[in-house]
Amino acid sequence: MTKVKKEKETKSKRESRFSLFLKKRKANKIAKPRTTSQIMNMFFKSYNENTSILQLDDEHYSICFEYQDISFSKADYETQESIFLKWVSYLHSFNFNDHIQVIKIGTPVKRVDYKKNYIYDENKLQGNELRIGKEFNTQIENCLGNKENISCDTRLITISTKAESLADAQDIFMQYQLRTEEKFKELKSKIRRISIGERLAPLYNLFHTNLMEDEGITDIIGYAKDNNLSIYDVLASKEDVSLREKNYISIGNKKFIRVMYVSRLPKSITPRFYNRISTLENCNIITTLNITPTDPSKTIQKVNKKISGMKTERLEKIKKANKNNYSYEAVRDEKLEDALRDAQSLRDALQKKKQKLFTNNILICIQSDSLDELEKETKMIKSIASEHLIAIYNLDWQQLEGLQNCLAFGYNTLQMQRSLTSESTAANVPFNTKDLMHENSIFYGINLVSKNPVFADRKRLLNGNGCVLATSGAGKSFSIKLNIEQVLLRHPQDEIVILDPQRRI
């Protein structure tokens, strides 16, 4: 009887433990979204409009800054090195509770509305001025292309951190904002904190076939309040969002989205791949660098433990070789030796060169109007990556989580991570070239790096002087004449003085 009683008690305890396990598993299980509003709810928990801070979950908050691009790709070696070292210094300013996202996103704008800011108003011109204005407008429209929407590049830095409350997060972000402003001032760039509405606009445009401006929405927060709707209902797509395919998301069979990740990097990393992939023409893509610092003390302990383990393994192989009367050098494990050498180099970089270790991933999100176009752009990006000895794969069955990690919310939940030192992390310098896009200004041509038109008003620049340099017969005089014509069209009240000692004009 005693034995039966004990067996019953043991069985009862097992059932109790199993029941407790099921309850915990059920509590921790993430519910699969069933409606488009629930999908939007996965991106953030709440927001504070006054501080521009998003709350991701119970203990994580994020903030976002827009920064101006600077001339890096065509700068001389010393300038590039200076920019690189300043970027490394900026990454070192974060601790292991923070996460940094560097995002280049194309904001779609209606071509008809966009070109109004740059072409000449033909209604205000007459006679020869009208004829010349039409010729310039034709050139400008050819440079802008014939697509219905024009992608205006926006570069963002999102910082997320762990905090006990919104007030604590606000204090932390204020320190980071001052630090970021200081660092970017040294880089001759400017930053500004963007509002909640600006952060949510890409999410709206991503899950809708029509842009916000087409729907007459200028302030998404105000629109939700005026119509007595939750922000999730406004962001939710009116079309069917299909998550049935393993490597893309379909929005009403009118829009297709795919997220890819960089899987393999070469030993020698340069900024060329990032600069090229972030300036692709006629592609609506989002490029995201996810950077998370690690705890320095724990990192050193792990590296030392790994080195110790590999040395023990090598010693066992040496003993085995001696026991069998042959030299270890004849059968040395090259893979083990390379791994040991890399681990020792990493330890030296962390201890002697004062570098930090970061976990990284690079995500690329493609948006297309058809599945064929999506496949075509995917092949093109993978082809560019292979030229730089980089492997890119689709995120299979993780497309929604990939979007979470791509957009400017501050998530870094994907398991596709790669550990890199400070210098290797900073090799993907998030700067390319400075574009001049002054509205109602003079058209100068095409930026050969970004492929964007150059519209500049020299009155708005720090130094309004300029010169035209070219070989003999290249068209310097003709270029000056075109400049003079545009000045007369844009600023008819200005006076133009021409001094030509050689009487060539």
C-alpha positions as CSV (number, residue, x, y, z in Angstrom):
1,M,0.0,0.0,0.0
2,T,2.8,2.4,0.8
3,K,4.5,1.7,-2.5
4,V,1.3,2.3,-4.5
5,K,0.7,5.5,-2.5
6,K,4.2,6.8,-3.4
7,E,3.7,6.0,-7.0
8,K,0.4,7.9,-7.0
9,E,2.1,10.9,-5.3
10,T,5.0,10.8,-7.9
11,K,2.5,10.6,-10.8
12,S,0.5,13.5,-9.3
13,K,3.7,15.6,-9.0
14,R,4.7,14.8,-12.6
15,E,1.2,15.8,-13.8
16,S,1.4,19.0,-11.7
17,R,4.8,19.9,-13.2
18,F,3.7,19.2,-16.7
19,S,0.6,21.3,-16.2
20,L,2.7,24.2,-14.9
21,F,5.0,23.7,-18.0
22,L,2.0,24.0,-20.3
23,K,0.8,27.1,-18.6
24,K,4.2,28.8,-18.9
25,R,4.5,27.8,-22.5
26,K,1.1,29.1,-23.3
27,A,1.9,32.4,-21.5
28,N,5.1,32.9,-23.4
29,K,3.7,31.9,-26.8
30,I,3.4,34.7,-29.3
31,A,0.0,34.8,-30.9
32,K,-0.1,34.6,-34.6
33,P,-1.7,37.8,-36.0
34,R,-5.1,37.2,-37.6
35,T,-6.0,40.7,-38.8
36,T,-4.0,43.5,-40.4
37,S,-4.5,45.6,-37.3
38,Q,-2.9,42.9,-35.2
39,I,0.1,42.9,-37.6
40,M,0.6,46.6,-37.0
41,N,0.4,45.9,-33.2
42,M,3.5,43.8,-33.5
43,F,5.7,46.8,-34.5
44,F,5.2,48.9,-31.3
45,K,3.3,48.9,-28.1
46,S,2.7,52.6,-27.6
47,Y,4.2,56.1,-28.3
48,N,4.7,59.5,-26.7
49,E,4.0,62.2,-29.3
50,N,5.6,65.0,-27.2
51,T,9.0,63.2,-26.8
52,S,8.9,61.3,-30.2
53,I,9.7,58.1,-28.2
54,L,8.2,54.7,-29.2
55,Q,7.7,52.0,-26.6
56,L,8.5,48.6,-28.2
57,D,7.6,46.4,-25.2
58,D,7.5,46.6,-21.4
59,E,11.1,47.6,-21.0
60,H,12.5,48.7,-24.4
61,Y,12.1,52.2,-26.0
62,S,13.4,53.8,-29.2
63,I,14.0,57.1,-30.8
64,C,15.0,58.1,-34.4
65,F,17.1,60.8,-36.0
66,E,17.4,61.8,-39.6
67,Y,20.9,62.8,-40.7
68,Q,22.4,64.5,-43.8
69,D,24.6,62.5,-46.1
70,I,28.2,63.7,-46.6
71,S,30.7,63.2,-49.4
72,F,32.6,60.0,-48.6
73,S,32.9,57.7,-51.7
74,K,34.8,60.3,-53.8
75,A,36.8,61.9,-51.0
76,D,40.6,61.5,-50.8
77,Y,42.1,58.8,-48.6
78,E,42.8,61.1,-45.6
79,T,39.3,62.4,-45.5
80,Q,37.8,58.9,-45.7
81,E,40.1,57.7,-42.9
82,S,39.0,60.7,-40.8
83,I,35.3,60.0,-41.4
84,F,35.9,56.3,-40.6
85,L,37.6,56.9,-37.3
86,K,34.9,59.4,-36.2
87,W,32.2,56.8,-37.0
88,V,34.1,54.2,-35.0
89,S,34.3,56.6,-32.1
90,Y,30.5,57.2,-32.3
91,L,29.8,53.4,-32.2
92,H,32.1,53.2,-29.1
93,S,29.8,55.6,-27.3
94,F,27.0,53.0,-26.8
95,N,26.8,50.3,-24.2
96,F,25.6,46.7,-24.4
97,N,22.0,47.7,-23.4
98,D,21.6,49.7,-26.6
99,H,20.9,48.8,-30.2
100,I,21.7,51.0,-33.2
101,Q,20.0,50.9,-36.6
102,V,21.4,52.7,-39.6
103,I,18.7,52.9,-42.3
104,K,18.6,54.2,-45.8
105,I,15.0,54.3,-46.9
106,G,13.4,55.6,-50.1
107,T,10.4,57.7,-49.4
108,P,8.0,57.5,-52.4
109,V,6.7,60.9,-53.7
110,K,4.4,61.5,-56.6
111,R,6.4,62.5,-59.7
112,V,3.9,65.1,-60.7
113,D,4.1,66.8,-57.3
114,Y,7.8,66.3,-57.0
115,K,8.8,68.0,-60.2
116,K,6.7,71.1,-59.4
117,N,9.5,72.1,-57.0
118,Y,12.2,72.0,-59.6
119,I,10.8,72.8,-63.1
120,Y,10.2,76.3,-64.4
121,D,6.6,77.7,-64.2
122,E,5.7,78.1,-67.9
123,N,2.7,80.2,-67.0
124,K,4.9,83.0,-65.9
125,L,7.1,83.0,-69.0
126,Q,6.6,84.5,-72.4
127,G,8.3,84.7,-75.8
128,N,11.9,83.4,-75.9
129,E,11.9,82.9,-72.1
130,L,9.0,80.4,-72.5
131,R,10.9,78.6,-75.3
132,I,14.0,78.3,-73.2
133,G,12.0,77.4,-70.1
134,K,10.4,74.5,-72.0
135,E,13.8,73.2,-73.1
136,F,15.1,73.2,-69.5
137,N,11.9,71.5,-68.3
138,T,12.4,68.8,-70.8
139,Q,15.9,68.1,-69.6
140,I,14.8,68.1,-66.0
141,E,11.9,65.7,-66.6
142,N,14.2,63.4,-68.5
143,C,16.6,63.3,-65.5
144,L,13.7,62.6,-63.1
145,G,12.5,59.7,-65.2
146,N,9.1,58.5,-66.2
147,K,8.1,56.5,-63.1
148,E,4.8,57.4,-61.4
149,N,6.6,57.7,-58.0
150,I,10.0,59.1,-57.3
151,S,12.0,57.7,-54.4
152,C,13.5,60.4,-52.2
153,D,16.3,59.0,-50.1
154,T,16.1,59.4,-46.3
155,R,18.9,58.3,-44.0
156,L,18.0,57.5,-40.4
157,I,19.6,56.4,-37.2
158,T,17.4,54.6,-34.7
159,I,18.6,54.0,-31.1
160,S,16.7,51.6,-28.8
161,T,17.6,51.0,-25.2
162,K,16.4,49.2,-22.1
163,A,14.8,51.5,-19.5
164,E,12.5,51.1,-16.5
165,S,10.1,53.8,-17.5
166,L,9.5,56.5,-20.2
167,A,11.0,59.2,-18.0
168,D,14.3,57.1,-17.7
169,A,14.3,56.5,-21.4
170,Q,13.8,60.2,-22.1
171,D,16.9,61.1,-20.0
172,I,19.0,58.5,-21.7
173,F,17.9,59.6,-25.2
174,M,18.6,63.2,-24.4
175,Q,22.2,62.3,-23.6
176,Y,22.5,60.3,-26.8
177,Q,21.0,63.2,-28.8
178,L,23.6,65.6,-27.5
179,R,26.3,63.1,-28.2
180,T,25.0,62.4,-31.7
181,E,24.7,66.0,-32.6
182,E,28.3,66.6,-31.4
183,K,29.7,63.6,-33.4
184,F,27.8,64.5,-36.6
185,K,28.9,68.1,-36.3
186,E,32.5,66.8,-36.4
187,L,31.5,64.9,-39.6
188,K,30.0,68.1,-41.1
189,S,26.6,66.6,-41.1
190,K,23.4,67.6,-39.4
191,I,20.8,65.6,-37.5
192,R,17.2,66.2,-36.3
193,R,14.9,64.1,-34.2
194,I,11.9,63.0,-36.3
195,S,8.4,62.8,-35.1
196,I,6.2,59.8,-34.4
197,G,4.2,60.5,-37.6
198,E,7.3,60.6,-39.7
199,R,8.4,57.2,-38.3
200,L,5.0,55.6,-38.9
201,A,4.7,57.0,-42.5
202,P,7.0,54.3,-44.0
203,L,5.0,51.6,-42.3
204,Y,1.8,53.0,-43.7
205,N,3.2,53.3,-47.2
206,L,4.7,49.8,-47.0
207,F,1.4,48.0,-46.2
208,H,-0.8,50.2,-48.5
209,T,-1.0,50.2,-52.3
210,N,-1.7,54.0,-52.2
211,L,0.6,56.5,-50.6
212,M,-0.5,58.6,-47.6
213,E,-0.7,61.8,-49.7
214,D,-3.0,60.0,-52.2
215,E,-5.4,59.3,-49.3
216,G,-5.2,63.0,-48.2
217,I,-3.4,62.1,-44.9
218,T,-0.7,64.6,-43.9
219,D,-0.7,63.9,-40.1
220,I,-1.3,60.3,-39.3
221,I,-1.7,60.9,-35.6
222,G,-4.1,63.7,-36.1
223,Y,-6.0,61.7,-38.7
224,A,-6.5,58.9,-36.2
225,K,-7.8,61.3,-33.5
226,D,-10.1,63.2,-35.9
227,N,-11.7,59.9,-37.0
228,N,-11.8,58.3,-33.6
229,L,-9.6,55.4,-34.7
230,S,-6.7,53.7,-33.1
231,I,-3.3,54.2,-34.7
232,Y,-3.2,50.5,-35.5
233,D,-6.5,50.7,-37.5
234,V,-5.1,53.6,-39.5
235,L,-1.9,51.8,-40.3
236,A,-3.6,48.5,-41.1
237,S,-3.8,47.7,-44.8
238,K,-7.3,47.7,-46.4
239,E,-6.1,45.0,-48.8
240,D,-5.5,41.3,-47.9
241,V,-2.0,40.8,-46.4
242,S,-0.8,37.3,-47.4
243,L,1.9,35.7,-45.2
244,R,1.4,32.3,-46.9
245,E,4.5,32.4,-49.0
246,K,7.8,31.6,-47.4
247,N,10.0,34.4,-48.9
248,Y,7.7,37.3,-49.7
249,I,4.6,39.2,-48.5
250,S,1.8,40.0,-50.8
251,I,-0.5,43.1,-50.3
252,G,-3.7,42.4,-52.2
253,N,-1.7,40.9,-55.1
254,K,-0.8,44.5,-56.0
255,K,2.4,44.9,-54.0
256,F,5.1,42.5,-53.1
257,I,7.7,42.8,-50.3
258,R,10.8,40.7,-49.7
259,V,13.4,40.9,-46.9
260,M,16.9,39.4,-47.4
261,Y,19.9,39.2,-45.2
262,V,23.7,39.1,-45.7
263,S,24.9,35.7,-44.7
264,R,28.6,35.6,-45.7
265,L,31.1,38.4,-45.7
266,P,34.6,38.3,-47.2
267,K,37.7,38.6,-44.9
268,S,38.5,42.0,-46.4
269,I,35.5,44.3,-45.9
270,T,35.1,47.7,-47.7
271,P,32.3,50.3,-47.9
272,R,31.8,49.7,-51.6
273,F,29.1,47.1,-51.3
274,Y,26.9,49.1,-48.9
275,N,27.4,52.3,-51.0
276,R,26.5,50.6,-54.2
277,I,23.5,48.7,-52.8
278,S,22.1,51.8,-51.1
279,T,22.2,53.9,-54.3
280,L,20.6,51.5,-56.8
281,E,18.5,53.2,-59.5
282,N,14.9,52.4,-60.1
283,C,14.6,50.2,-57.1
284,N,12.5,50.8,-54.0
285,I,14.6,49.2,-51.3
286,I,15.3,49.7,-47.6
287,T,18.8,49.0,-46.4
288,T,19.3,48.4,-42.7
289,L,22.5,47.9,-40.6
290,N,21.7,46.4,-37.2
291,I,24.5,47.0,-34.7
292,T,24.4,45.8,-31.1
293,P,27.4,46.3,-28.7
294,T,28.3,43.4,-26.5
295,D,29.4,43.4,-22.8
296,P,33.2,43.8,-22.9
297,S,33.9,41.8,-19.7
298,K,31.8,38.8,-20.8
299,T,33.3,39.0,-24.3
300,I,36.8,38.7,-23.0
301,Q,35.8,35.8,-20.8
302,K,34.2,34.0,-23.7
303,V,37.2,34.6,-26.0
304,N,39.7,33.4,-23.3
305,K,37.6,30.3,-22.6
306,K,37.5,29.5,-26.4
307,I,41.2,30.0,-26.7
308,S,41.8,27.7,-23.7
309,G,39.6,25.0,-25.2
310,M,41.3,25.1,-28.6
311,K,44.8,24.9,-26.9
312,T,43.6,21.9,-25.0
313,E,42.3,20.3,-28.1
314,R,45.7,21.0,-29.9
315,L,47.6,19.6,-27.0
316,E,45.6,16.3,-27.1
317,K,46.4,16.0,-30.8
318,I,50.1,16.6,-30.2
319,K,50.1,13.9,-27.5
320,K,48.3,11.5,-29.8
321,A,50.8,12.2,-32.6
322,N,53.8,11.6,-30.2
323,K,52.2,8.4,-29.0
324,N,51.9,7.1,-32.5
325,N,55.6,8.1,-33.3
326,Y,54.8,10.8,-35.9
327,S,55.2,14.6,-35.9
328,Y,52.2,16.8,-35.3
329,E,53.5,19.2,-37.9
330,A,52.9,16.6,-40.6
331,V,49.2,16.2,-39.7
332,R,48.4,19.5,-38.1
333,D,44.8,20.6,-38.1
334,E,44.9,23.7,-40.2
335,K,41.3,24.5,-39.4
336,L,42.0,24.4,-35.7
337,E,45.2,26.5,-36.1
338,D,43.3,29.2,-38.1
339,A,40.6,29.4,-35.6
340,L,43.1,29.7,-32.7
341,R,45.0,32.4,-34.6
342,D,41.8,34.3,-35.3
343,A,40.7,34.1,-31.6
344,Q,44.1,35.3,-30.4
345,S,43.9,38.2,-32.9
346,L,40.5,39.1,-31.6
347,R,41.7,39.1,-28.0
348,D,44.6,41.4,-28.9
349,A,42.2,43.7,-30.7
350,L,39.9,43.9,-27.7
351,Q,42.6,44.2,-25.0
352,K,45.5,46.1,-26.7
353,K,43.8,48.1,-29.5
354,K,40.8,48.9,-27.3
355,Q,38.2,47.8,-29.8
356,K,34.7,46.5,-29.0
357,L,32.8,43.6,-30.3
358,F,29.4,44.1,-32.0
359,T,26.8,41.7,-33.3
360,N,25.7,42.7,-36.7
361,N,23.4,41.9,-39.5
362,I,22.6,43.6,-42.8
363,L,19.0,43.5,-44.1
364,I,17.6,44.5,-47.5
365,C,13.9,45.0,-48.1
366,I,12.6,45.2,-51.7
367,Q,9.2,46.6,-52.7
368,S,7.8,45.9,-56.1
369,D,4.5,46.2,-58.0
370,S,4.7,42.7,-59.5
371,L,6.2,39.3,-58.6
372,D,8.2,39.2,-61.8
373,E,9.7,42.6,-61.0
374,L,10.5,41.4,-57.4
375,E,12.3,38.4,-58.7
376,K,14.3,40.5,-61.2
377,E,15.4,43.0,-58.5
378,T,16.3,40.1,-56.2
379,K,18.6,38.5,-58.8
380,M,20.2,41.9,-59.5
381,I,21.0,42.5,-55.8
382,K,22.4,39.0,-55.4
383,S,24.5,39.4,-58.5
384,I,26.0,42.7,-57.1
385,A,26.7,40.9,-53.8
386,S,28.5,38.0,-55.5
387,E,30.8,40.5,-57.2
388,H,31.9,41.6,-53.7
389,L,32.2,37.9,-52.5
390,I,29.1,38.4,-50.3
391,A,26.2,35.8,-50.0
392,I,22.6,37.1,-49.7
393,Y,19.7,34.8,-48.8
394,N,15.9,35.3,-48.4
395,L,14.4,35.2,-44.9
396,D,12.3,32.1,-45.2
397,W,9.2,32.1,-43.1
398,Q,10.5,35.2,-41.2
399,Q,9.4,38.0,-43.6
400,L,7.2,39.7,-41.0
401,E,10.0,39.6,-38.4
402,G,12.4,40.8,-41.0
403,L,10.2,43.9,-41.6
404,Q,10.3,44.5,-37.8
405,N,14.1,44.5,-37.9
406,C,14.2,46.6,-41.1
407,L,12.0,49.6,-40.3
408,A,13.0,52.4,-37.9
409,F,11.6,50.9,-34.7
410,G,14.8,49.5,-33.1
411,Y,14.3,45.8,-33.1
412,N,17.1,43.2,-33.4
413,T,15.5,39.9,-32.8
414,L,16.7,37.8,-35.8
415,Q,19.2,35.0,-35.0
416,M,21.2,35.8,-38.2
417,Q,24.0,37.7,-36.4
418,R,27.7,38.0,-37.0
419,S,30.2,39.2,-34.4
420,L,32.6,41.8,-35.7
421,T,35.1,44.2,-34.1
422,S,34.7,48.0,-34.2
423,E,36.7,48.5,-37.3
424,S,35.0,45.7,-39.2
425,T,31.6,47.0,-38.1
426,A,32.4,50.5,-39.1
427,A,33.6,49.4,-42.6
428,N,30.1,49.8,-43.8
429,V,30.3,53.6,-43.4
430,P,26.7,54.9,-43.8
431,F,27.8,57.9,-45.9
432,N,28.0,58.1,-49.7
433,T,27.8,61.5,-51.3
434,K,26.1,64.9,-50.6
435,D,23.2,65.7,-52.8
436,L,22.2,69.3,-53.6
437,M,18.4,69.4,-54.1
438,H,17.4,73.0,-53.5
439,E,13.9,73.7,-54.6
440,N,13.3,76.5,-57.2
441,S,17.0,76.7,-58.0
442,I,19.3,76.1,-61.0
443,F,19.7,72.7,-62.7
444,Y,23.4,71.8,-63.0
445,G,23.2,68.2,-64.3
446,I,23.6,64.7,-62.7
447,N,25.4,63.6,-59.6
448,L,27.7,60.8,-61.0
449,V,27.7,59.0,-57.6
450,S,24.1,59.0,-56.5
451,K,22.6,59.5,-60.0
452,N,20.3,62.2,-58.7
453,P,19.8,65.6,-60.4
454,V,21.8,68.5,-59.0
455,F,19.7,71.6,-58.2
456,A,21.7,74.2,-56.4
457,D,21.0,77.8,-55.3
458,R,24.5,79.2,-54.6
459,K,22.9,82.0,-52.4
460,R,21.9,79.3,-49.9
461,L,25.4,77.7,-49.7
462,L,28.1,78.7,-47.2
463,N,30.3,79.7,-50.1
464,G,28.5,80.9,-53.2
465,N,31.6,81.1,-55.4
466,G,32.2,78.5,-58.2
467,C,34.3,77.7,-61.2
468,V,34.1,75.5,-64.3
469,L,37.1,73.3,-65.0
470,A,37.4,71.1,-68.1
471,T,39.7,70.4,-71.1
472,S,39.8,72.6,-74.1
473,G,36.7,72.3,-76.3
474,A,34.7,70.4,-73.6
475,G,32.0,73.0,-73.4
476,K,32.9,75.3,-70.6
477,S,31.6,78.5,-72.3
478,F,28.4,76.7,-73.3
479,S,27.9,75.6,-69.7
480,I,28.3,79.2,-68.5
481,K,25.8,80.4,-71.0
482,L,23.2,77.8,-69.8
483,N,23.9,79.0,-66.2
484,I,23.3,82.6,-67.2
485,E,20.0,81.7,-68.9
486,Q,18.7,79.9,-65.8
487,V,19.7,82.8,-63.6
488,L,17.7,85.2,-65.8
489,L,14.7,82.8,-65.6
490,R,14.9,82.1,-61.8
491,H,16.0,85.6,-60.7
492,P,15.1,88.2,-63.3
493,Q,15.8,91.0,-60.8
494,D,19.5,89.9,-60.5
495,E,22.2,91.7,-62.5
496,I,24.8,89.7,-64.5
497,V,28.2,91.0,-65.2
498,I,30.3,89.2,-67.8
499,L,34.1,89.8,-68.0
500,D,35.7,88.1,-71.0
501,P,39.3,89.2,-71.6
502,Q,39.7,86.8,-74.6
503,R,36.2,87.7,-76.0
504,R,35.0,84.1,-76.3
505,I,31.5,84.6,-75.1
